[in-house]
Amino acid sequence: MTKPIHLGFKPNLSPRQMFKLGSFGGTYWRPIYSSITKKNYKYVHKKYPKEWWSGIPEKHLSSSAYDKSINKYGVKVGTTLEFWESKKWIKKSHPYGWVHWYCDYSNGRRSSDDERQIKRWLGLAGPRGRFMRFLVTQIIKKKAKWDDETISPKIRQVLQHWGYKLTKRDYDNEVKRRRKSGTTSTQKKGKRIQRRSKRRQGKKTKNRFSFF
């Protein structure tokens, strides 16, 4: 794994915090059959430190039925494990998916899948992550505050499932980036217009004296 990618991986919610807030409708660690490994799995979360799950009801961890009221933002998001398996996004090392990998990673375990999983996180929740930027866009459009949880609750819930919660610092940095990008784009456009104008003037001058 390249060093810059490793250093850029900075989720701000630990596995415990994700589940303590309320995630996956309480079903993430439910018993499953993996079509990838051809095995059954049950209570996999029990292998992690007990303090991770202290004070979190088991129904918030391994329920068989999705309950959106458990989720932090009270909405249902996500697709089925079967869908993820069909897309070949699930690897044998972590049959439950990204959060399974993240729990191992947070517990000090490294694997050959680290770079892929970190790239996935960066693409969704990192500084250039599409979901993070979409959330900022919605906040700006609705002229709301960065921490107004009524703005895009589904996007916020998805980001939480990826170990991230928008912060004021990240929001401000993204707004500044857009302003700077907008200024740069305007400047570049202005220079292009100036170049085209000069070319047109040059052609007019050439045509005016073409009879010499």
MODELLER restraints for C-alpha pairs under 7 A, 6 or more apart:
rsr = mdl.restraints
at = mdl.atoms
rsr.add(forms.Gaussian(group=physical.xy_distance, feature=features.Distance(at['CA:1:A'], at['CA:115:A']), mean=5.45, stdev=0.5))
rsr.add(forms.Gaussian(group=physical.xy_distance, feature=features.Distance(at['CA:9:A'], at['CA:118:A']), mean=6.29, stdev=0.5))
rsr.add(forms.Gaussian(group=physical.xy_distance, feature=features.Distance(at['CA:11:A'], at['CA:163:A']), mean=5.25, stdev=0.5))
rsr.add(forms.Gaussian(group=physical.xy_distance, feature=features.Distance(at['CA:11:A'], at['CA:164:A']), mean=5.23, stdev=0.5))
rsr.add(forms.Gaussian(group=physical.xy_distance, feature=features.Distance(at['CA:12:A'], at['CA:163:A']), mean=6.21, stdev=0.5))
rsr.add(forms.Gaussian(group=physical.xy_distance, feature=features.Distance(at['CA:12:A'], at['CA:164:A']), mean=5.25, stdev=0.5))
rsr.add(forms.Gaussian(group=physical.xy_distance, feature=features.Distance(at['CA:12:A'], at['CA:165:A']), mean=6.65, stdev=0.5))
rsr.add(forms.Gaussian(group=physical.xy_distance, feature=features.Distance(at['CA:13:A'], at['CA:163:A']), mean=4.64, stdev=0.5))
rsr.add(forms.Gaussian(group=physical.xy_distance, feature=features.Distance(at['CA:13:A'], at['CA:164:A']), mean=5.52, stdev=0.5))
rsr.add(forms.Gaussian(group=physical.xy_distance, feature=features.Distance(at['CA:14:A'], at['CA:163:A']), mean=6.41, stdev=0.5))
rsr.add(forms.Gaussian(group=physical.xy_distance, feature=features.Distance(at['CA:15:A'], at['CA:103:A']), mean=6.12, stdev=0.5))
rsr.add(forms.Gaussian(group=physical.xy_distance, feature=features.Distance(at['CA:16:A'], at['CA:52:A']), mean=4.94, stdev=0.5))
rsr.add(forms.Gaussian(group=physical.xy_distance, feature=features.Distance(at['CA:16:A'], at['CA:53:A']), mean=6.36, stdev=0.5))
rsr.add(forms.Gaussian(group=physical.xy_distance, feature=features.Distance(at['CA:18:A'], at['CA:160:A']), mean=6.33, stdev=0.5))
rsr.add(forms.Gaussian(group=physical.xy_distance, feature=features.Distance(at['CA:18:A'], at['CA:161:A']), mean=6.77, stdev=0.5))
rsr.add(forms.Gaussian(group=physical.xy_distance, feature=features.Distance(at['CA:18:A'], at['CA:163:A']), mean=6.36, stdev=0.5))
rsr.add(forms.Gaussian(group=physical.xy_distance, feature=features.Distance(at['CA:20:A'], at['CA:56:A']), mean=6.06, stdev=0.5))
rsr.add(forms.Gaussian(group=physical.xy_distance, feature=features.Distance(at['CA:21:A'], at['CA:72:A']), mean=5.45, stdev=0.5))
rsr.add(forms.Gaussian(group=physical.xy_distance, feature=features.Distance(at['CA:22:A'], at['CA:60:A']), mean=6.91, stdev=0.5))
rsr.add(forms.Gaussian(group=physical.xy_distance, feature=features.Distance(at['CA:22:A'], at['CA:70:A']), mean=5.31, stdev=0.5))
rsr.add(forms.Gaussian(group=physical.xy_distance, feature=features.Distance(at['CA:22:A'], at['CA:71:A']), mean=4.22, stdev=0.5))
rsr.add(forms.Gaussian(group=physical.xy_distance, feature=features.Distance(at['CA:22:A'], at['CA:72:A']), mean=4.82, stdev=0.5))
rsr.add(forms.Gaussian(group=physical.xy_distance, feature=features.Distance(at['CA:23:A'], at['CA:70:A']), mean=6.86, stdev=0.5))
rsr.add(forms.Gaussian(group=physical.xy_distance, feature=features.Distance(at['CA:23:A'], at['CA:71:A']), mean=4.84, stdev=0.5))
rsr.add(forms.Gaussian(group=physical.xy_distance, feature=features.Distance(at['CA:23:A'], at['CA:72:A']), mean=6.68, stdev=0.5))
rsr.add(forms.Gaussian(group=physical.xy_distance, feature=features.Distance(at['CA:23:A'], at['CA:161:A']), mean=6.44, stdev=0.5))
rsr.add(forms.Gaussian(group=physical.xy_distance, feature=features.Distance(at['CA:24:A'], at['CA:71:A']), mean=6.65, stdev=0.5))
rsr.add(forms.Gaussian(group=physical.xy_distance, feature=features.Distance(at['CA:25:A'], at['CA:66:A']), mean=4.66, stdev=0.5))
rsr.add(forms.Gaussian(group=physical.xy_distance, feature=features.Distance(at['CA:25:A'], at['CA:67:A']), mean=4.49, stdev=0.5))
rsr.add(forms.Gaussian(group=physical.xy_distance, feature=features.Distance(at['CA:25:A'], at['CA:68:A']), mean=4.86, stdev=0.5))
rsr.add(forms.Gaussian(group=physical.xy_distance, feature=features.Distance(at['CA:25:A'], at['CA:70:A']), mean=5.39, stdev=0.5))
rsr.add(forms.Gaussian(group=physical.xy_distance, feature=features.Distance(at['CA:25:A'], at['CA:71:A']), mean=5.51, stdev=0.5))
rsr.add(forms.Gaussian(group=physical.xy_distance, feature=features.Distance(at['CA:26:A'], at['CA:59:A']), mean=5.86, stdev=0.5))
rsr.add(forms.Gaussian(group=physical.xy_distance, feature=features.Distance(at['CA:26:A'], at['CA:60:A']), mean=3.80, stdev=0.5))
rsr.add(forms.Gaussian(group=physical.xy_distance, feature=features.Distance(at['CA:26:A'], at['CA:61:A']), mean=4.76, stdev=0.5))
rsr.add(forms.Gaussian(group=physical.xy_distance, feature=features.Distance(at['CA:26:A'], at['CA:62:A']), mean=6.01, stdev=0.5))
rsr.add(forms.Gaussian(group=physical.xy_distance, feature=features.Distance(at['CA:26:A'], at['CA:63:A']), mean=5.51, stdev=0.5))
rsr.add(forms.Gaussian(group=physical.xy_distance, feature=features.Distance(at['CA:26:A'], at['CA:66:A']), mean=6.28, stdev=0.5))
rsr.add(forms.Gaussian(group=physical.xy_distance, feature=features.Distance(at['CA:26:A'], at['CA:67:A']), mean=6.49, stdev=0.5))
rsr.add(forms.Gaussian(group=physical.xy_distance, feature=features.Distance(at['CA:26:A'], at['CA:70:A']), mean=6.40, stdev=0.5))
rsr.add(forms.Gaussian(group=physical.xy_distance, feature=features.Distance(at['CA:27:A'], at['CA:60:A']), mean=6.93, stdev=0.5))
rsr.add(forms.Gaussian(group=physical.xy_distance, feature=features.Distance(at['CA:27:A'], at['CA:61:A']), mean=5.78, stdev=0.5))
rsr.add(forms.Gaussian(group=physical.xy_distance, feature=features.Distance(at['CA:27:A'], at['CA:62:A']), mean=4.89, stdev=0.5))
rsr.add(forms.Gaussian(group=physical.xy_distance, feature=features.Distance(at['CA:27:A'], at['CA:63:A']), mean=4.65, stdev=0.5))
rsr.add(forms.Gaussian(group=physical.xy_distance, feature=features.Distance(at['CA:27:A'], at['CA:64:A']), mean=5.78, stdev=0.5))
rsr.add(forms.Gaussian(group=physical.xy_distance, feature=features.Distance(at['CA:27:A'], at['CA:65:A']), mean=6.53, stdev=0.5))
rsr.add(forms.Gaussian(group=physical.xy_distance, feature=features.Distance(at['CA:27:A'], at['CA:66:A']), mean=5.86, stdev=0.5))
rsr.add(forms.Gaussian(group=physical.xy_distance, feature=features.Distance(at['CA:28:A'], at['CA:61:A']), mean=6.06, stdev=0.5))
rsr.add(forms.Gaussian(group=physical.xy_distance, feature=features.Distance(at['CA:28:A'], at['CA:62:A']), mean=6.03, stdev=0.5))
rsr.add(forms.Gaussian(group=physical.xy_distance, feature=features.Distance(at['CA:29:A'], at['CA:43:A']), mean=6.30, stdev=0.5))
rsr.add(forms.Gaussian(group=physical.xy_distance, feature=features.Distance(at['CA:29:A'], at['CA:44:A']), mean=6.69, stdev=0.5))
rsr.add(forms.Gaussian(group=physical.xy_distance, feature=features.Distance(at['CA:29:A'], at['CA:45:A']), mean=6.51, stdev=0.5))
rsr.add(forms.Gaussian(group=physical.xy_distance, feature=features.Distance(at['CA:29:A'], at['CA:61:A']), mean=5.59, stdev=0.5))
rsr.add(forms.Gaussian(group=physical.xy_distance, feature=features.Distance(at['CA:29:A'], at['CA:62:A']), mean=4.44, stdev=0.5))
rsr.add(forms.Gaussian(group=physical.xy_distance, feature=features.Distance(at['CA:30:A'], at['CA:42:A']), mean=6.62, stdev=0.5))
rsr.add(forms.Gaussian(group=physical.xy_distance, feature=features.Distance(at['CA:30:A'], at['CA:62:A']), mean=3.99, stdev=0.5))
rsr.add(forms.Gaussian(group=physical.xy_distance, feature=features.Distance(at['CA:30:A'], at['CA:63:A']), mean=5.56, stdev=0.5))
rsr.add(forms.Gaussian(group=physical.xy_distance, feature=features.Distance(at['CA:30:A'], at['CA:64:A']), mean=5.67, stdev=0.5))
rsr.add(forms.Gaussian(group=physical.xy_distance, feature=features.Distance(at['CA:31:A'], at['CA:41:A']), mean=5.48, stdev=0.5))
rsr.add(forms.Gaussian(group=physical.xy_distance, feature=features.Distance(at['CA:31:A'], at['CA:42:A']), mean=4.36, stdev=0.5))
rsr.add(forms.Gaussian(group=physical.xy_distance, feature=features.Distance(at['CA:31:A'], at['CA:43:A']), mean=6.80, stdev=0.5))
rsr.add(forms.Gaussian(group=physical.xy_distance, feature=features.Distance(at['CA:32:A'], at['CA:40:A']), mean=5.75, stdev=0.5))
rsr.add(forms.Gaussian(group=physical.xy_distance, feature=features.Distance(at['CA:32:A'], at['CA:41:A']), mean=5.32, stdev=0.5))
rsr.add(forms.Gaussian(group=physical.xy_distance, feature=features.Distance(at['CA:32:A'], at['CA:42:A']), mean=6.70, stdev=0.5))
rsr.add(forms.Gaussian(group=physical.xy_distance, feature=features.Distance(at['CA:33:A'], at['CA:39:A']), mean=5.75, stdev=0.5))
rsr.add(forms.Gaussian(group=physical.xy_distance, feature=features.Distance(at['CA:33:A'], at['CA:40:A']), mean=4.33, stdev=0.5))
rsr.add(forms.Gaussian(group=physical.xy_distance, feature=features.Distance(at['CA:33:A'], at['CA:41:A']), mean=6.26, stdev=0.5))
rsr.add(forms.Gaussian(group=physical.xy_distance, feature=features.Distance(at['CA:34:A'], at['CA:40:A']), mean=6.29, stdev=0.5))
rsr.add(forms.Gaussian(group=physical.xy_distance, feature=features.Distance(at['CA:34:A'], at['CA:95:A']), mean=6.27, stdev=0.5))
rsr.add(forms.Gaussian(group=physical.xy_distance, feature=features.Distance(at['CA:36:A'], at['CA:92:A']), mean=6.10, stdev=0.5))
rsr.add(forms.Gaussian(group=physical.xy_distance, feature=features.Distance(at['CA:37:A'], at['CA:92:A']), mean=5.74, stdev=0.5))
rsr.add(forms.Gaussian(group=physical.xy_distance, feature=features.Distance(at['CA:60:A'], at['CA:70:A']), mean=6.76, stdev=0.5))
rsr.add(forms.Gaussian(group=physical.xy_distance, feature=features.Distance(at['CA:68:A'], at['CA:74:A']), mean=5.36, stdev=0.5))
rsr.add(forms.Gaussian(group=physical.xy_distance, feature=features.Distance(at['CA:68:A'], at['CA:75:A']), mean=5.32, stdev=0.5))
rsr.add(forms.Gaussian(group=physical.xy_distance, feature=features.Distance(at['CA:68:A'], at['CA:76:A']), mean=5.23, stdev=0.5))
rsr.add(forms.Gaussian(group=physical.xy_distance, feature=features.Distance(at['CA:73:A'], at['CA:153:A']), mean=5.69, stdev=0.5))
rsr.add(forms.Gaussian(group=physical.xy_distance, feature=features.Distance(at['CA:73:A'], at['CA:157:A']), mean=6.18, stdev=0.5))
rsr.add(forms.Gaussian(group=physical.xy_distance, feature=features.Distance(at['CA:75:A'], at['CA:154:A']), mean=6.20, stdev=0.5))
rsr.add(forms.Gaussian(group=physical.xy_distance, feature=features.Distance(at['CA:77:A'], at['CA:154:A']), mean=6.39, stdev=0.5))
rsr.add(forms.Gaussian(group=physical.xy_distance, feature=features.Distance(at['CA:77:A'], at['CA:158:A']), mean=6.66, stdev=0.5))
rsr.add(forms.Gaussian(group=physical.xy_distance, feature=features.Distance(at['CA:84:A'], at['CA:90:A']), mean=6.35, stdev=0.5))
rsr.add(forms.Gaussian(group=physical.xy_distance, feature=features.Distance(at['CA:90:A'], at['CA:97:A']), mean=5.61, stdev=0.5))
rsr.add(forms.Gaussian(group=physical.xy_distance, feature=features.Distance(at['CA:94:A'], at['CA:100:A']), mean=5.72, stdev=0.5))
rsr.add(forms.Gaussian(group=physical.xy_distance, feature=features.Distance(at['CA:94:A'], at['CA:101:A']), mean=5.74, stdev=0.5))
rsr.add(forms.Gaussian(group=physical.xy_distance, feature=features.Distance(at['CA:98:A'], at['CA:117:A']), mean=6.87, stdev=0.5))
rsr.add(forms.Gaussian(group=physical.xy_distance, feature=features.Distance(at['CA:121:A'], at['CA:162:A']), mean=6.88, stdev=0.5))
rsr.add(forms.Gaussian(group=physical.xy_distance, feature=features.Distance(at['CA:122:A'], at['CA:128:A']), mean=6.92, stdev=0.5))
rsr.add(forms.Gaussian(group=physical.xy_distance, feature=features.Distance(at['CA:122:A'], at['CA:129:A']), mean=5.68, stdev=0.5))
rsr.add(forms.Gaussian(group=physical.xy_distance, feature=features.Distance(at['CA:123:A'], at['CA:129:A']), mean=4.44, stdev=0.5))
rsr.add(forms.Gaussian(group=physical.xy_distance, feature=features.Distance(at['CA:123:A'], at['CA:130:A']), mean=6.30, stdev=0.5))
rsr.add(forms.Gaussian(group=physical.xy_distance, feature=features.Distance(at['CA:124:A'], at['CA:130:A']), mean=5.11, stdev=0.5))
rsr.add(forms.Gaussian(group=physical.xy_distance, feature=features.Distance(at['CA:124:A'], at['CA:131:A']), mean=5.30, stdev=0.5))
rsr.add(forms.Gaussian(group=physical.xy_distance, feature=features.Distance(at['CA:124:A'], at['CA:132:A']), mean=6.76, stdev=0.5))
rsr.add(forms.Gaussian(group=physical.xy_distance, feature=features.Distance(at['CA:125:A'], at['CA:131:A']), mean=6.06, stdev=0.5))
rsr.add(forms.Gaussian(group=physical.xy_distance, feature=features.Distance(at['CA:125:A'], at['CA:132:A']), mean=5.28, stdev=0.5))
rsr.add(forms.Gaussian(group=physical.xy_distance, feature=features.Distance(at['CA:125:A'], at['CA:159:A']), mean=6.35, stdev=0.5))
rsr.add(forms.Gaussian(group=physical.xy_distance, feature=features.Distance(at['CA:125:A'], at['CA:164:A']), mean=6.58, stdev=0.5))
rsr.add(forms.Gaussian(group=physical.xy_distance, feature=features.Distance(at['CA:131:A'], at['CA:155:A']), mean=6.62, stdev=0.5))
rsr.add(forms.Gaussian(group=physical.xy_distance, feature=features.Distance(at['CA:135:A'], at['CA:152:A']), mean=6.62, stdev=0.5))
rsr.add(forms.Gaussian(group=physical.xy_distance, feature=features.Distance(at['CA:135:A'], at['CA:155:A']), mean=6.57, stdev=0.5))
rsr.add(forms.Gaussian(group=physical.xy_distance, feature=features.Distance(at['CA:136:A'], at['CA:171:A']), mean=6.57, stdev=0.5))
rsr.add(forms.Gaussian(group=physical.xy_distance, feature=features.Distance(at['CA:138:A'], at['CA:151:A']), mean=6.96, stdev=0.5))
rsr.add(forms.Gaussian(group=physical.xy_distance, feature=features.Distance(at['CA:139:A'], at['CA:145:A']), mean=6.74, stdev=0.5))
rsr.add(forms.Gaussian(group=physical.xy_distance, feature=features.Distance(at['CA:139:A'], at['CA:146:A']), mean=6.42, stdev=0.5))
rsr.add(forms.Gaussian(group=physical.xy_distance, feature=features.Distance(at['CA:139:A'], at['CA:151:A']), mean=6.43, stdev=0.5))
rsr.add(forms.Gaussian(group=physical.xy_distance, feature=features.Distance(at['CA:146:A'], at['CA:168:A']), mean=6.41, stdev=0.5))
rsr.add(forms.Gaussian(group=physical.xy_distance, feature=features.Distance(at['CA:146:A'], at['CA:171:A']), mean=6.62, stdev=0.5))
rsr.add(forms.Gaussian(group=physical.xy_distance, feature=features.Distance(at['CA:159:A'], at['CA:165:A']), mean=6.38, stdev=0.5))
